Amino acid sequence: MTKLTQSTTWKALQAHTSQLPHMRELFAQNPQRFEQMSVKSCGLFLDYSKNRINDDTLELLFSLAKEANLTDKIAAMFNGDVINNTEHRAVLHTALRSKAEQEIIAEGANIVPEVQQTLAKMAEFVESVQSGQWKGYTGKAITDVVSIGIGGSFLGPKIVSQALRPYWHAGLNCHFVANVDATSICEKLKGLNAETTLFVMSSKSFGTQETLTNTLSAKEWFLAQGATQQDIAKHFVAVTSNVTKATEFGMDANNIFPMWDWVGGRYSLWSAIGLPIALLVGMDNFKALLDGAHQMDEHFANTPLPQNMPVIMAMLSVLYGNFHGSQSHVILTYDHYLRGLPAYFQQLDMESNGKSVTLDGTDVDYSTGPVIWGGEGTNGQHAYHQLLHQGTALIPADFIMPLQSHNPLGEHHDQLASNCFGQTQALMQGRTFEEALAELSNSKLDEPQKALIAKHKVMSGNKPSNTLLMDKLTPTTLGALIALYEHRTFVQGAIWQINSFDQWGVELGKQLGNDVLERIGADQDATELDSSSNALVNLYRQGKL
Ligand SMILES: O=P(O)(O)OC[C@H]1O[C@H](O)[C@H](O)[C@@H](O)[C@@H]1O
């Protein structure tokens, strides 16, 4: 057994959680519950009162955090200590949104000047593309950006661009290509004009198969439209930490935007990986995004644990995963612009905390990262919310909603908000058998039928949710929101004593994919794999069933 599950606090939490009354009762007992269990910071408001907690639960959870040396671990991350111990790297995405006058040391040198230089290079480029000064090979301004990248080099830019649609520069559009499935790039290139298209190739390693293949195909398409090799520099730029490889590939040295080893892929949208965002929303808005994240960094680094928003959210997730057997967490965005956020948080959290050994290699004897999923409200209410209300699994939920819409139209936003709040209320209070029966009092059914229907209408309630509000979705509030979830992920990893910053499972996929590719292209059928894999490779080689 690990020290964590042996600890007095862990055992106390096990005993405590099993005897806590229903949330209905907790609300009835304490009229101050909402005031006491809500927190506001960085333009975000978190109501966490609809959780299976009372003061004792919180005290135990914060004790657990203290025993995990959380405060020191937070400081170690911000200080640039090598906390990614399997890849021997510092974890400094927070430096990307630091202030110019800060000094942050990684591998013996202050990295803030490089960060600022890259921001300046981005600003110059964004300005020249947006103003039309940057010309394509026939002298026309750029109208379309095709962003090529995958994983962390794709999802952040895509989701943030989507979320900031109201801030887009008129006359510029962006298309994202990630999948190596040719359908993705072929469909995106249909209807584009090579003369006015700019390709942004994003790959930290400059070695990811999907991205290299898509970039080569983009180059072929570009040349096939009548452009020449010399024209490439006007239409292809790269973001990478591997400048040598990018130059060897044929990227013009002036068109390479650097990033660094100390930025993890899924934490990289704040670096030049965010170039597609900056091209769409302009550099001022990109800097506002960084500023929102910086505000959350400050809050996270300097706020006592019981008022610390990422810590509160993380400890609640620990509570459900480790003490209530919950294996899943749902993110429900009541804002169409934020419809992609669940997928982004899924990558962030599942790639970070899908781990089974502690930092020192001991097998864990407790659950780590849950399955993260979700979608936009109210759509989900007509689908999977049924399981949230009446299924057997306990799935804590985060409801996220801006108070003001970018598109105020009639009663739409009032209806959206009432659905959001109505769902959290229903999840919390549920419906008792007596209430269900009372609702049927005027029906023509006989008593046994009423009782049967009432039984089906019962909802146990006591289903936890957080509600996160902001005035309006802006670059700043979005930056704070994303940083909030980054730090929430970090805190959970700290409690579980895992490395939230490597991804060996994903690496295995890359490795095996390359191995199988060789066998597909070999002169003879595959024989050395397991029988299923051999047969599948050979069926593919045949090309038909
Ligand atoms: O940016 P690249 O080096 O091309 O890597 C793209 C992605 O590759 C893998 O999937 C990693 O697990 C991700 O974290 C990374 O973002």
The ligand as an ORCA input file, in Angstrom:
! r2SCAN-3c Opt
* xyz 0 1
  O       4.101     19.216    -31.561
  P       4.499     17.839    -31.917
  O       5.918     17.543    -31.555
  O       4.232     17.561    -33.368
  O       3.650     16.854    -31.083
  C       2.270     16.745    -31.222
  C       1.699     15.926    -30.085
  O       2.345     14.653    -30.111
  C       1.957     13.732    -29.124
  O       0.663     13.335    -29.325
  C       2.117     14.304    -27.743
  O       1.652     13.420    -26.798
  C       1.385     15.616    -27.637
  O       1.570     16.180    -26.367
  C       1.910     16.544    -28.713
  O       1.269     17.779    -28.624
*
